[in-house]
């Protein structure tokens, strides 16, 4: 299927590994001109090399900037003043009891997970509306609807992203610009993979044992019963980025392995 993305310009934030890198590769394979982003030049250069190895014909750029700050957002905007596709993938998490999450932790996770997308969307949306085509996507999580007790601050930011995407979509009525969120389930991202391997090593068991236990005790509603691959998430994101997804706007689209039991 031709997703009609050839020549479309895209920015994927937090795209030096995991889901973000998989999205960048998928968009590049469809012919999009992709800009990847990370906090350091080393990580960005590594991601660019990965992209060129995976898609030799790829047209890719890289910008090193910390989008968890206003200065970082401005640096990206200065280097890349206009895009047609914005994938707000950047996100951080950590397991900390609610009573121990102080104001600084709440502020930091909101800056990274929520305000990074707010700042970039606020800049790029007027240009998309002016040309009457564009895609804004927020990579959210099932943790936004099933708030984990061990990381409430993270779950709240994921809820906020869904609300952001829907609210932005309300401002796009009657245009060919869309705004959606992607609700992702437990995924074999860089951080999760490392956590499971470390846990397995500390117990002297195989990583597959820890993964099975996770789905038995922590996410028992999963229908997939394994970690999703970043590529499985990227496939849906790439379609939503395409002109073929013009009928999808203001939606929270789930690629969660069936973890969320709600029908709608």
Secondary structure, DSSP 8 states (H G I E B T S, - for coil): -----TT-EEEESS-SSHHHHHHHHHHHHTT-EEEEEESSHHHHHHHHHHHHHH-TT-EEEEEE--TTSHHHHHHHHHH----SEEEE---------GGG--HHHHHHHHIIIIIHHHHHHHHHHHHHHHHT-EEEEEEEEGGGTS--GGGHHHHHHHHHHHHHHHHHHHTTTTSSEEEEEEEE-SB--HHHHHHHHHHHHHHTS-HHHHHHHHHHHT-TT-SS-S-B-HHHHHHHHHHHHSGGGTT--S-EEEESTT------
